[in-house]
Structure formats: structure tokens, C-alpha cells
Amino acid sequence: MVSLIASDMATPADAIEAARNYAIALPDAIRRHLETASGAPTANDPRFACNETHIIASAAYEVGIDTAVLSDAIEGDAREAGLFHAALALEVARNDHPFFTPVLLLSGGEMTVTVRGNGKGGRNTKCLLSFASRIASAHTITALAVDTDGIDGTEENAGTFADSEMAARLAAAGLDVTALLADNDAWSAFSALDDLFSPGPTGTNVNDFRAILIDSEV
């Protein structure tokens, strides 16, 4: 219902009228704000000066890369979700199935982490560490997993990047993927490789976001 009301609102007075029509009891603070507000900000409002909008799918098309949205509601254990995304990415990389390369796979949805160890991190870093543990044989896969609010779990990063070289880079640094996963210490893995993505808090939270680029074999 809220989305239907919001889509029809043009002014604060319209919002008050919509609330009245739908018998919605507005909190006093919201009603006072609507009664005194001048209206929605325009596109050139100074509050939007630092905003940037990038349509990722369109950008991919412009450079000849198809995109596919797997789902915007993937839930469940982060480690298992990472394995699912890895299996799909490997199928595409090896067999051009069910998508032809190059392709950008997009997915959303908030996962969960079952706490078993004493490590640091969040669901996106855990998902991508699990993902990276399975794609070492494919040198055409790169991925990003982030929380749109800018903070993933217990640390200050929004998420992280990963590619097929990650497992080997960790081994060269004396770190073991399996042990890090068992200790829920995905943050330490990506931090050691300087692969964390840390834009800071974004002030919004719409979903988790994952992008997996599968390039063609050279």
C-alpha cells in the first residue's frame, strides 16, 4: 500500500490527503513536517551535489557485455550461496551455458552467517571467500559482493572483490582458505590481499549486491 501511495504523491499536501484516504494515522512529527514542508527537492537541489548514479547493466551493454539478473532475493547461508554462485560461474566459463561469455551476472538478497569461529567479517565477505575457494581453475572470473549500506558485518568495509587468483595469493601469504572459512575469518583473508571495498556508510540500505564478470577465454 505504501508504494502505491508514494507513487501518486506530488506534494506534502498530497501525502496528507493520501494518508487520510487510506485511514493512516500519521505520527505527529511526520504530520508537522508535511504541513510545513515546501515539497520534494528538485534535481538541482544542493543536497544531491555529491550523488552519483551508475546503471551498471547499461554500462556493460555499452562495452559489449550481456547481463543476467539471477535474482534480487537470494537468501540462506552465505557460504552455500558462494558455492552456488561459483558453480554457476564455472559452468558459464567452461561451457558457455546457460549464458554465453562475456556476461555479467547480477544478484541480490541478504544472506546469513552461522557463527562457528572467532574471525571477523560479514555475509558478503564470507560469501565471496567461499566463492573464491572454488573458482581457482577458471581465470576469466572476477566478482564483487557488497552491502549497499556500506558496512558488511563487524568491520568497516562494504564488501570485497575476488578473482580466480585469490586462493593462490592467500597460499603465497601463508593463509589457508579452508581454515579461514571454518573460523568465519573472511575479513582477514581479503584484508591481507588488500581486496576489501570500503566506501564508508552510504546512508541507505536497499539490498546486498553481487556482480560476477565472466570473460571469454583469450
C-alpha positions in Angstrom: 0.0 0.0 0.0 2.8 2.4 0.9 4.4 2.1 -2.5 1.1 2.8 -4.2 0.6 5.9 -2.2 4.1 7.1 -2.7 3.8 6.7 -6.5 0.9 9.2 -6.6 2.3 11.8 -4.3 3.5 15.1 -5.8 3.3 17.5 -2.8 3.3 17.2 1.0 -0.4 18.1 0.8 -1.0 15.1 -1.5 0.8 12.9 1.1 -1.5 14.1 3.9 -4.6 13.6 1.6 -3.4 10.0 0.8 -3.0 9.2 4.4 -6.5 10.5 5.1 -7.9 8.4 2.3 -6.2 5.2 3.5 -7.0 5.9 7.1 -3.3 6.0 8.1 -2.7 7.7 11.4 0.5 9.7 10.8 2.8 10.3 13.8 2.7 13.9 15.0 6.2 14.7 13.9 5.6 13.5 10.3 2.4 15.4 10.1 4.0 18.6 11.3 6.8 18.1 8.8 4.3 17.6 5.9 2.3 20.6 7.0 5.4 22.9 6.8 7.4 21.3 4.1 7.8 23.1 0.8 7.8 20.0 -1.3 10.1 17.4 -2.7 13.6 18.7 -3.7 14.3 19.2 -7.4 17.1 17.5 -9.3 19.4 20.5 -8.9 19.0 20.7 -5.1 22.4 21.2 -3.4 21.7 18.1 -1.3 22.2 16.0 -4.4 25.5 17.6 -5.3 27.6 14.6 -4.2 25.3 11.9 -5.5 26.4 9.6 -8.4 24.2 7.2 -10.2 25.6 4.4 -12.4 23.3 2.0 -14.3 25.6 -1.0 -14.3 23.7 -3.2 -16.7 23.6 -0.4 -19.3 27.3 0.3 -18.9 28.0 -3.4 -19.5 25.9 -3.4 -22.7 27.8 -0.4 -24.0 31.1 -2.3 -24.0 29.6 -5.5 -25.5 28.9 -7.5 -22.3 25.5 -9.1 -21.8 23.9 -9.1 -18.3 21.7 -11.5 -16.5 19.9 -10.9 -13.2 19.8 -14.2 -11.3 17.5 -13.0 -8.5 17.2 -10.0 -6.2 16.1 -12.2 -3.3 18.8 -14.8 -2.8 18.9 -15.8 0.9 20.3 -18.6 3.1 23.8 -19.4 4.3 26.5 -17.1 2.9 29.0 -20.0 2.4 26.4 -22.0 0.5 25.4 -19.0 -1.6 29.0 -18.6 -2.5 29.3 -22.2 -3.7 26.1 -21.8 -5.8 27.4 -18.7 -7.5 30.8 -20.3 -8.1 29.2 -23.4 -9.6 27.1 -21.3 -12.0 30.1 -19.1 -12.9 32.2 -22.2 -13.7 29.5 -23.7 -15.8 29.3 -20.5 -17.8 33.1 -20.1 -18.1 33.7 -23.7 -19.2 30.7 -24.4 -21.3 29.0 -21.1 -22.3 25.9 -22.4 -20.5 23.3 -21.2 -19.5 24.8 -17.9 -20.7 27.3 -17.0 -23.4 30.5 -15.2 -22.4 31.3 -12.4 -21.8 28.5 -11.9 -19.4 27.9 -10.0 -16.1 25.8 -12.0 -13.6 23.9 -9.8 -11.1 22.2 -11.0 -7.9 20.8 -9.5 -4.7 19.3 -10.7 -1.4 20.6 -10.7 2.1 22.3 -13.9 3.4 23.1 -15.2 6.8 26.3 -16.4 8.6 26.3 -19.2 11.0 28.9 -18.2 13.6 31.3 -21.1 14.3 34.6 -19.4 14.8 36.3 -16.3 16.2 37.1 -14.4 13.0 35.9 -11.1 11.6 33.8 -10.2 8.6 30.2 -10.3 7.3 27.9 -12.2 5.0 29.3 -10.7 1.8 33.0 -11.4 2.6 32.0 -14.9 3.7 30.1 -15.5 0.5 32.9 -14.3 -1.7 35.6 -16.2 0.2 33.6 -19.4 -0.3 33.1 -18.4 -4.0 36.8 -17.8 -4.5 37.7 -21.2 -3.0 36.0 -22.9 -5.9 37.0 -20.8 -9.0 40.8 -21.2 -9.0 40.6 -23.3 -12.2 38.9 -20.5 -14.2 41.0 -17.5 -15.0 38.2 -15.5 -16.5 36.0 -14.8 -13.4 36.0 -11.7 -11.3 33.4 -10.8 -8.6 32.2 -8.1 -6.2 29.9 -8.6 -3.2 28.8 -5.7 -1.1 26.2 -4.5 1.4 24.5 -1.3 0.0 24.6 0.4 3.4 28.4 0.4 3.2 29.1 -1.8 6.2 29.3 -5.6 5.9 29.1 -7.3 9.3 31.5 -6.4 12.1 34.1 -4.3 10.2 34.2 -1.1 8.2 34.2 -2.5 4.7 31.1 -2.8 2.5 32.3 -6.0 0.9 35.1 -7.2 -1.2 36.5 -8.2 -4.6 37.6 -11.7 -5.6 39.1 -13.5 -8.6 40.5 -16.9 -9.6 43.9 -15.9 -8.4 42.8 -15.3 -4.8 43.4 -18.8 -3.4 46.9 -18.9 -4.8 47.6 -15.4 -3.4 46.4 -16.4 0.0 48.6 -19.5 -0.1 51.6 -17.4 -1.0 50.8 -15.3 2.1 50.7 -18.3 4.3 46.9 -18.3 4.7 44.6 -21.3 4.1 41.1 -20.7 2.6 39.6 -23.7 4.3 40.8 -22.6 7.8 39.7 -19.1 7.2 36.2 -20.2 6.2 36.0 -22.5 9.2 36.9 -19.7 11.6 34.5 -17.2 9.9 37.5 -15.0 9.2 36.8 -13.9 5.7 37.7 -10.3 6.5 41.3 -11.2 7.4 41.7 -13.0 4.1 40.6 -10.1 1.9 42.4 -7.6 4.2 45.7 -9.4 3.8 45.3 -9.1 0.0 44.1 -5.5 0.1 40.9 -6.5 -1.8 38.4 -5.0 0.6 35.9 -2.5 -0.8 35.4 0.3 1.8 33.4 3.3 0.6 32.1 4.1 4.1 28.4 4.3 5.2 26.1 5.2 2.3 23.1 6.3 4.3 20.8 3.8 2.5 20.2 0.1 2.7 18.3 -1.5 -0.2 19.8 -4.9 -0.6 23.1 -6.8 -0.8 24.6 -6.7 -4.3 26.8 -9.2 -6.2 28.3 -8.8 -9.6 30.2 -11.6 -11.3 32.0 -10.9 -14.6 32.8 -13.9 -16.7 35.0 -13.0 -19.6 35.7 -15.0 -22.7 38.9 -17.2 -22.9 41.7 -15.3 -24.6 
